[in-house]
């Protein structure tokens, strides 16, 4: 029986993903300006009210969910693929290759991840594609460390030694005998990575380095709403609560998966 602590966050994250994927086919008008509705509070006609330009906050919140979902999906995908491959190569070959990769990882870890992402976004320019590239450049390190540590222990397992003795090629050994045993800890690493990526994307958009207007992002919505907090707090509350709920759900799901799979950290 699925525990309640897994069911609730999983349901909320599923709803987030469904809304994000279906938003282009919904009848939304996130950029429609209606001057008479400027800063109107929530009502039966508009559940979350309108912003400083008279745009529907609900519509923009849904499009912001799509932005955060796409960024989280592509960053986790790229980071996990690159980091896992680099970590497996480092742990398998050892020697100078391992030493070089470990030193590169140490260099990345010497800088706070969000500061490095800000610097890269500033160099690459604003836009969702550059946000994905900047965050993936930072995010692969965690996957590489985990994959390296696990590969160091797995490469001495009996089934791996048997495959080597039978003459199996290195790619087959890595992807058929080592990688399947890495999936459980990598999935948990990915869940926690999603939470940090969502916050990082919102932070970059808040600073003006992420998604650019009129495209909606929870971070940019919070930034725009801070100027009107005293007269229209709903401008900040709506994206803030959405950001809090999704990040909390991801962390709760990650904790539950870690307990369920009983994966021990290094």
C-alpha positions as a Markdown table, in Angstrom:
| # | Residue | x | y | z |
|---|---|---|---|---|
| 1 | Unk | 0.0 | 0.0 | 0.0 |
| 2 | Unk | 1.4 | 3.4 | -1.0 |
| 3 | Unk | 2.0 | 5.6 | 2.0 |
| 4 | Unk | 0.2 | 8.8 | 2.3 |
| 5 | Unk | 3.5 | 10.8 | 2.5 |
| 6 | Unk | 4.3 | 9.6 | -1.0 |
| 7 | Unk | 0.8 | 9.8 | -2.4 |
| 8 | Unk | 0.2 | 13.5 | -1.6 |
| 9 | Unk | 3.4 | 15.0 | -3.0 |
| 10 | Unk | 3.3 | 12.6 | -6.0 |
| 11 | Unk | -0.2 | 13.7 | -6.8 |
| 12 | Unk | 0.7 | 17.4 | -6.5 |
| 13 | Unk | 3.8 | 16.9 | -8.8 |
| 14 | Unk | 1.7 | 14.9 | -11.2 |
| 15 | Unk | -0.8 | 17.8 | -11.4 |
| 16 | Unk | 2.1 | 20.2 | -11.9 |
| 17 | Unk | 3.4 | 18.1 | -14.8 |
| 18 | Unk | 0.0 | 17.7 | -16.4 |
| 19 | Unk | -0.8 | 21.4 | -16.2 |
| 20 | Unk | 2.6 | 22.2 | -17.6 |
| 21 | Unk | 2.3 | 19.8 | -20.6 |
| 22 | Unk | -1.3 | 20.7 | -21.4 |
| 23 | Unk | -1.0 | 24.5 | -20.9 |
| 24 | Unk | -0.4 | 25.2 | -24.7 |
| 25 | Unk | -3.8 | 23.7 | -25.5 |
| 26 | Unk | -5.7 | 25.5 | -22.7 |
| 27 | Unk | -7.6 | 28.6 | -23.4 |
| 28 | Unk | -5.2 | 30.9 | -21.6 |
| 29 | Unk | -4.4 | 34.6 | -22.2 |
| 30 | Unk | -1.3 | 35.2 | -19.9 |
| 31 | Unk | -0.3 | 38.3 | -21.9 |
| 32 | Unk | -3.7 | 39.9 | -22.4 |
| 33 | Unk | -3.7 | 43.4 | -20.9 |
| 34 | Unk | -7.0 | 44.8 | -19.5 |
| 35 | Unk | -6.4 | 48.2 | -18.0 |
| 36 | Unk | -9.7 | 48.2 | -16.0 |
| 37 | Unk | -8.5 | 45.1 | -14.1 |
| 38 | Unk | -5.2 | 46.5 | -12.9 |
| 39 | Unk | -4.3 | 45.1 | -9.4 |
| 40 | Unk | -7.8 | 43.7 | -8.9 |
| 41 | Unk | -7.8 | 41.2 | -6.0 |
| 42 | Unk | -9.0 | 37.6 | -6.3 |
| 43 | Unk | -12.7 | 37.2 | -7.1 |
| 44 | Unk | -15.2 | 34.7 | -8.5 |
| 45 | Unk | -14.4 | 36.0 | -12.0 |
| 46 | Unk | -10.6 | 35.7 | -11.5 |
| 47 | Unk | -9.6 | 33.3 | -8.8 |
| 48 | Unk | -6.1 | 34.8 | -8.3 |
| 49 | Unk | -6.8 | 38.3 | -9.4 |
| 50 | Unk | -4.9 | 40.5 | -11.9 |
| 51 | Unk | -1.4 | 41.9 | -11.9 |
| 52 | Unk | -0.1 | 45.5 | -12.5 |
| 53 | Unk | -1.0 | 45.3 | -16.2 |
| 54 | Unk | -4.4 | 43.7 | -15.8 |
| 55 | Unk | -3.2 | 40.3 | -16.8 |
| 56 | Unk | -4.7 | 37.2 | -15.3 |
| 57 | Unk | -2.5 | 35.9 | -12.5 |
| 58 | Unk | -3.9 | 32.4 | -12.8 |
| 59 | Unk | -3.1 | 32.2 | -16.5 |
| 60 | Unk | 0.4 | 33.5 | -15.9 |
| 61 | Unk | 0.8 | 31.1 | -12.9 |
| 62 | Unk | 0.0 | 28.1 | -15.2 |
| 63 | Unk | 2.4 | 29.3 | -17.9 |
| 64 | Unk | 5.0 | 29.8 | -15.2 |
| 65 | Unk | 4.5 | 26.2 | -14.1 |
| 66 | Unk | 5.3 | 25.2 | -17.7 |
| 67 | Unk | 8.5 | 27.3 | -17.6 |
| 68 | Unk | 9.7 | 25.7 | -14.3 |
| 69 | Unk | 8.8 | 22.2 | -15.5 |
| 70 | Unk | 10.6 | 22.5 | -18.8 |
| 71 | Unk | 13.7 | 23.9 | -17.2 |
| 72 | Unk | 13.7 | 21.3 | -14.5 |
| 73 | Unk | 13.2 | 18.5 | -17.0 |
| 74 | Unk | 15.9 | 19.5 | -19.4 |
| 75 | Unk | 18.4 | 20.4 | -16.7 |
| 76 | Unk | 18.0 | 17.1 | -14.8 |
| 77 | Unk | 18.1 | 15.2 | -18.1 |
| 78 | Unk | 21.3 | 16.8 | -19.3 |
| 79 | Unk | 23.0 | 16.9 | -15.9 |
| 80 | Unk | 22.2 | 13.2 | -15.2 |
| 81 | Unk | 23.4 | 12.0 | -18.6 |
| 82 | Unk | 26.6 | 14.0 | -18.6 |
| 83 | Unk | 27.4 | 13.6 | -14.9 |
| 84 | Unk | 26.7 | 9.8 | -14.8 |
| 85 | Unk | 28.8 | 9.2 | -17.9 |
| 86 | Unk | 31.7 | 11.2 | -16.5 |
| 87 | Unk | 31.4 | 9.7 | -13.1 |
| 88 | Unk | 31.3 | 6.1 | -14.4 |
| 89 | Unk | 34.4 | 6.8 | -16.6 |
| 90 | Unk | 36.3 | 8.3 | -13.7 |
| 91 | Unk | 35.4 | 5.5 | -11.3 |
| 92 | Unk | 36.1 | 2.7 | -13.8 |
| 93 | Unk | 39.5 | 3.8 | -15.2 |
| 94 | Unk | 41.0 | 5.4 | -12.1 |
| 95 | Unk | 44.5 | 6.7 | -12.3 |
| 96 | Unk | 45.2 | 10.0 | -13.9 |
| 97 | Unk | 41.8 | 10.1 | -15.6 |
| 98 | Unk | 40.1 | 9.8 | -12.2 |
| 99 | Unk | 42.5 | 12.4 | -10.7 |
| 100 | Unk | 41.8 | 14.9 | -13.5 |
| 101 | Unk | 38.0 | 14.5 | -13.2 |
| 102 | Unk | 38.1 | 14.8 | -9.5 |
| 103 | Unk | 40.1 | 18.0 | -9.7 |
| 104 | Unk | 37.6 | 19.4 | -12.2 |
| 105 | Unk | 34.7 | 18.5 | -9.8 |
| 106 | Unk | 36.6 | 20.2 | -7.0 |
| 107 | Unk | 36.9 | 23.4 | -9.0 |
| 108 | Unk | 33.2 | 23.4 | -9.7 |
| 109 | Unk | 32.5 | 22.7 | -6.0 |
| 110 | Unk | 34.7 | 25.6 | -5.0 |
| 111 | Unk | 32.1 | 28.1 | -6.3 |
| 112 | Unk | 28.5 | 28.3 | -4.9 |
| 113 | Unk | 26.3 | 26.7 | -7.6 |
| 114 | Unk | 23.9 | 29.6 | -7.8 |
| 115 | Unk | 26.7 | 32.2 | -8.2 |
| 116 | Unk | 28.3 | 30.2 | -11.0 |
| 117 | Unk | 24.9 | 29.9 | -12.7 |
| 118 | Unk | 24.4 | 33.6 | -12.4 |
| 119 | Unk | 27.8 | 34.3 | -13.9 |
| 120 | Unk | 27.1 | 31.9 | -16.8 |
| 121 | Unk | 23.7 | 33.3 | -17.4 |
| 122 | Unk | 25.2 | 36.8 | -17.5 |
| 123 | Unk | 27.7 | 35.7 | -20.0 |
| 124 | Unk | 25.3 | 33.7 | -22.2 |
| 125 | Unk | 22.5 | 36.2 | -22.0 |
| 126 | Unk | 18.9 | 35.8 | -20.8 |
| 127 | Unk | 16.4 | 33.2 | -22.2 |
| 128 | Unk | 15.1 | 29.8 | -21.2 |
| 129 | Unk | 17.7 | 28.0 | -23.4 |
| 130 | Unk | 20.6 | 29.7 | -21.7 |
| 131 | Unk | 19.1 | 29.1 | -18.3 |
| 132 | Unk | 19.0 | 25.4 | -19.0 |
| 133 | Unk | 22.6 | 25.5 | -20.3 |
| 134 | Unk | 23.9 | 27.4 | -17.3 |
| 135 | Unk | 22.1 | 25.2 | -14.7 |
| 136 | Unk | 23.2 | 22.0 | -16.5 |
| 137 | Unk | 26.8 | 23.2 | -16.5 |
| 138 | Unk | 26.5 | 23.4 | -12.7 |
| 139 | Unk | 24.2 | 20.5 | -12.0 |
| 140 | Unk | 26.2 | 17.6 | -13.5 |
| 141 | Unk | 28.7 | 17.7 | -10.6 |
| 142 | Unk | 26.4 | 16.0 | -8.1 |
| 143 | Unk | 25.6 | 13.1 | -10.4 |
| 144 | Unk | 29.3 | 12.7 | -11.3 |
| 145 | Unk | 30.3 | 12.4 | -7.7 |
| 146 | Unk | 27.6 | 9.9 | -7.0 |
| 147 | Unk | 28.3 | 7.8 | -10.1 |
| 148 | Unk | 32.0 | 7.7 | -9.4 |
| 149 | Unk | 31.6 | 6.6 | -5.9 |
| 150 | Unk | 29.2 | 3.8 | -6.8 |
| 151 | Unk | 31.3 | 2.7 | -9.8 |
| 152 | Unk | 34.4 | 2.3 | -7.6 |
| 153 | Unk | 32.5 | -0.3 | -5.5 |
| 154 | Unk | 30.5 | -1.9 | -8.3 |
| 155 | Unk | 33.4 | -2.6 | -10.6 |
| 156 | Unk | 34.7 | -5.3 | -8.2 |
| 157 | Unk | 31.4 | -7.2 | -8.0 |
| 158 | Unk | 31.3 | -10.8 | -9.1 |
| 159 | Unk | 28.9 | -10.3 | -12.0 |
| 160 | Unk | 31.1 | -7.5 | -13.4 |
| 161 | Unk | 34.3 | -9.6 | -13.1 |
| 162 | Unk | 32.5 | -12.5 | -14.8 |
| 163 | Unk | 31.4 | -10.3 | -17.7 |
| 164 | Unk | 35.0 | -9.1 | -18.1 |
| 165 | Unk | 36.3 | -12.7 | -18.0 |
| 166 | Unk | 33.8 | -13.6 | -20.7 |
| 167 | Unk | 35.2 | -10.9 | -22.9 |
| 168 | Unk | 32.4 | -8.4 | -22.8 |
| 169 | Unk | 33.2 | -5.0 | -24.2 |
| 170 | Unk | 33.5 | -2.0 | -21.9 |
| 171 | Unk | 30.4 | -0.2 | -23.1 |
| 172 | Unk | 28.3 | -3.3 | -22.5 |
| 173 | Unk | 29.8 | -3.8 | -19.0 |
| 174 | Unk | 29.1 | -0.2 | -18.0 |
| 175 | Unk | 25.5 | 0.1 | -19.4 |
| 176 | Unk | 24.3 | -3.5 | -18.8 |
| 177 | Unk | 26.1 | -4.5 | -15.6 |
| 178 | Unk | 27.0 | -1.2 | -13.7 |
| 179 | Unk | 24.4 | 1.4 | -14.7 |
| 180 | Unk | 21.3 | -0.6 | -13.6 |
| 181 | Unk | 22.7 | -0.7 | -10.1 |
| 182 | Unk | 23.3 | 3.1 | -10.2 |
| 183 | Unk | 19.7 | 3.9 | -11.1 |
| 184 | Unk | 18.2 | 3.9 | -7.6 |
| 185 | Unk | 20.6 | 6.5 | -6.1 |
| 186 | Unk | 20.6 | 8.5 | -9.3 |
| 187 | Unk | 16.8 | 8.8 | -9.2 |
| 188 | Unk | 16.9 | 10.1 | -5.7 |
| 189 | Unk | 19.7 | 12.5 | -6.6 |
| 190 | Unk | 17.5 | 13.7 | -9.5 |
| 191 | Unk | 14.5 | 14.4 | -7.2 |
| 192 | Unk | 16.5 | 16.6 | -4.9 |
| 193 | Unk | 18.1 | 18.2 | -8.0 |
| 194 | Unk | 14.7 | 19.2 | -9.3 |
| 195 | Unk | 13.9 | 21.2 | -6.2 |
| 196 | Unk | 17.2 | 23.1 | -6.4 |
| 197 | Unk | 16.7 | 23.7 | -10.1 |
| 198 | Unk | 13.2 | 25.1 | -9.7 |
| 199 | Unk | 14.5 | 27.5 | -7.0 |
| 200 | Unk | 17.5 | 28.5 | -9.2 |
| 201 | Unk | 15.3 | 29.1 | -12.2 |
| 202 | Unk | 13.1 | 31.3 | -10.1 |
| 203 | Unk | 16.1 | 33.1 | -8.7 |
| 204 | Unk | 17.6 | 33.8 | -12.1 |
| 205 | Unk | 14.3 | 35.1 | -13.4 |
| 206 | Unk | 13.9 | 37.3 | -10.3 |
| 207 | Unk | 17.3 | 38.8 | -11.1 |
| 208 | Unk | 16.3 | 39.3 | -14.8 |
| 209 | Unk | 18.8 | 36.7 | -16.1 |
| 210 | Unk | 16.2 | 34.0 | -16.8 |
| 211 | Unk | 12.9 | 34.1 | -18.7 |
| 212 | Unk | 12.2 | 37.5 | -20.2 |
| 213 | Unk | 8.9 | 39.4 | -20.3 |
| 214 | Unk | 6.3 | 38.8 | -21.4 |
| 215 | Unk | 7.0 | 35.1 | -20.9 |
| 216 | Unk | 5.8 | 34.0 | -17.5 |
| 217 | Unk | 8.0 | 32.7 | -14.8 |
| 218 | Unk | 7.3 | 32.3 | -11.1 |
| 219 | Unk | 10.5 | 34.2 | -10.3 |
| 220 | Unk | 9.7 | 37.1 | -12.6 |
| 221 | Unk | 6.1 | 37.2 | -11.2 |
| 222 | Unk | 7.5 | 37.6 | -7.7 |
| 223 | Unk | 9.9 | 40.3 | -8.8 |
| 224 | Unk | 7.1 | 42.3 | -10.5 |
| 225 | Unk | 4.8 | 41.8 | -7.5 |
| 226 | Unk | 7.2 | 43.1 | -4.8 |
| 227 | Unk | 6.6 | 46.7 | -5.9 |
| 228 | Unk | 2.9 | 46.3 | -5.0 |
| 229 | Unk | 3.0 | 44.1 | -1.9 |
| 230 | Unk | 1.3 | 46.7 | 0.3 |
| 231 | Unk | -1.6 | 47.3 | -2.1 |
| 232 | Unk | -1.8 | 43.9 | -3.9 |
| 233 | Unk | -0.1 | 41.1 | -2.0 |
| 234 | Unk | -1.8 | 38.5 | -4.1 |
| 235 | Unk | 0.8 | 39.3 | -6.9 |
| 236 | Unk | 3.5 | 37.7 | -4.7 |
| 237 | Unk | 1.5 | 35.2 | -2.7 |
| 238 | Unk | 0.2 | 33.2 | -5.7 |
| 239 | Unk | 3.6 | 32.4 | -7.3 |
| 240 | Unk | 5.3 | 32.2 | -3.9 |
| 241 | Unk | 2.8 | 29.6 | -2.6 |
| 242 | Unk | 3.1 | 27.6 | -5.9 |
| 243 | Unk | 6.9 | 27.6 | -5.7 |
| 244 | Unk | 6.8 | 26.6 | -2.0 |
| 245 | Unk | 4.3 | 23.8 | -2.6 |
| 246 | Unk | 6.2 | 22.3 | -5.6 |
| 247 | Unk | 9.7 | 22.4 | -3.9 |
| 248 | Unk | 8.3 | 21.0 | -0.7 |
| 249 | Unk | 6.6 | 18.2 | -2.6 |
| 250 | Unk | 9.8 | 17.3 | -4.5 |
| 251 | Unk | 11.8 | 17.2 | -1.2 |
| 252 | Unk | 9.2 | 15.1 | 0.6 |
| 253 | Unk | 9.0 | 12.7 | -2.4 |
| 254 | Unk | 12.8 | 12.5 | -2.4 |
| 255 | Unk | 12.9 | 11.7 | 1.3 |
| 256 | Unk | 10.2 | 9.0 | 0.9 |
| 257 | Unk | 12.0 | 7.4 | -2.0 |
| 258 | Unk | 15.3 | 7.4 | -0.2 |
| 259 | Unk | 13.7 | 5.7 | 2.8 |
| 260 | Unk | 11.8 | 3.2 | 0.6 |
| 261 | Unk | 14.8 | 2.2 | -1.5 |
| 262 | Unk | 17.1 | 2.4 | 1.6 |
| 263 | Unk | 19.9 | 4.1 | -0.3 |
| 264 | Unk | 22.7 | 5.2 | 1.9 |
| 265 | Unk | 24.6 | 8.3 | 1.1 |
| 266 | Unk | 28.4 | 8.4 | 1.0 |
